Amino acid sequence: MRRRVFGIETEYGLTAASPSGGAPMDAEHAARQLFEPLLHQGRSSNLFLRNGGRLYLDVGAHPEYATAECDRLEDLLEQDRAGASMLADLAVQADEALAELGSDLHLHLFRNNLDSQGNSYGCHENYLLHRRRDFRQVADALVAFFVTRQILVGNGWINTAAASPRLQFSQRADQMWDAVSSATTRSRPIINTRDEALADSGAYRRMHVIVGDTNVAEPTTALKVGMTELLIHAIEDGLQIEDLALADPMRAIREVNSDLSGSTPLELANGRTTSAVALQREIRERVLARIPIAELDPMRAYVVDLWGRGIDAIASGDWSSIDTELDIAIKYKLLTSYCARSGASLADPRVARLELSYSDITADGLWERMERAGLMRRLTTVEGVRRAQTIAPATTRASLRGRIIAAAEDARADLSVDWVHVRLDESSTIPLSLQDPLATTDPRVDALIAQIDAQSPTIPA
């Protein structure tokens, strides 16, 4: 299989609440408190890190972490978890600073996609595509996959606005208003078509997917990205899925979301009727007929297996085989067990707090506790995540960017950095343009690092 890079941008929900019931802090002040340790160091709230990723404050006071470019799912999971760990560490520092001021406020960060006021924030996926003239046709064909993918990789949420509160597949699905568009916030499409390759635009294109939920369980994240990557490979190798186009994608995405059986009839553009389960099964079978299954690495082989098991579980209504791997099944088991023990309904505020705790990445959340209890499968290791906080993936351009940033930080040299360009400030050196996202060596990078090292101040013994 051809190598391609992919990555995830995760926007986090943020609040500062008092356990004693005092007035909460507004989001803008909470965000500043969260980033204060970085600002105090003379840095900004928009940072490219030595691990190749980016940490910044997005519009609406949402902390956001973008992973470095990855071509291995293992690296992606470690990078994603590293971002969560760094933000959780910043929250601890913020809590300590607030305590010194006599406040009992605690910051909470959430891997979810909808707050109590109905504001939506996203988890965006990026996939490197080889440039082709029929991109819009390919994007249109992928819509049916993304509409129905939510039955497997939705994070699950309680829709309290329904006549009777009920669990649905996805927080994000009902916030989509267009199938394919160049807009982002205005129409919020499933696939954003803005042509910003962040690489050699003559050879590559970046597909920006904004329909996905922010997942908590690592196997769900692996499935979300892994199944999409495999489908893209198959399409680039000639797979046709245009006949699976939906007649009304935006109606379908809401209908699928509200039916946990995955069996709601969906009308295709060609007049045929199918369901989310049947469509996902058909896509998977077509993909497996196109890709070299025997050559898949263990993680991608696991994705293929989980994809099939997930479809079977949703179709049968027996989710026990996936209730430690897929967020929707884990959350369903958690909430229904609590309701059975307590007598609470899904409308009970205690259930709402439990659902929120599921996505809380701070010490008050359930994520790591559920993993330790065997209620949620973990695919990364503590050591791997710790390493990913400071070391970029070794097999992509991120390793070059990470080396430069690390050298500059160690030498206390100022850099201007984005995904493609690197420039040493206060230098006549021409900015480096790193156009190949799969490159891991570059003599220009070696020369720049040597220049940075030469300018490093000598520290007396």
Buried (B, 14 or more C-beta within 10 A) or exposed (E): BEEBBBBBBBBBBBBBBBEEEEEEBEBEEBBBBBBBBBEEEEEEBEBBBBBBBBBBBBEBBBBBBBBBBBBBBBBBBBBBBBBBBBBBEBBEBBBEBBEEEEBEBBBBBBBBBBBEEEEBBBBBBBBBBEBEEEBEEBBBBBBBBBBBBBBBBBBBBBBEEEEEBBBBBBBBBBBBBBBBBEEBEEBBBBBBBEEEBBBBEEEBBBBBBBBBBBBBBBBBBBBBBBBBBBBBBBBBEEBEBEEBBBBEBBEBBBBBBBBBEBBBEBBBBEEEEBBBBBBBBBBBEBBBEBBEEEEBEEBBBBBBEBBBBBBBBBBEEEBEBBBBBBBBBBBBBBBEEBBEEEEBEBEBEEBBEBBBBBBBBBEBBBBBEBBEEEBBBBBBEEEBBBEBBEBBBEBBBBBBBBBBBBBBBEBEBEBEBEBBEBBBEEBEBEBBEBBBBBBBEBEBBEEBBEBBEEBEEEEEE
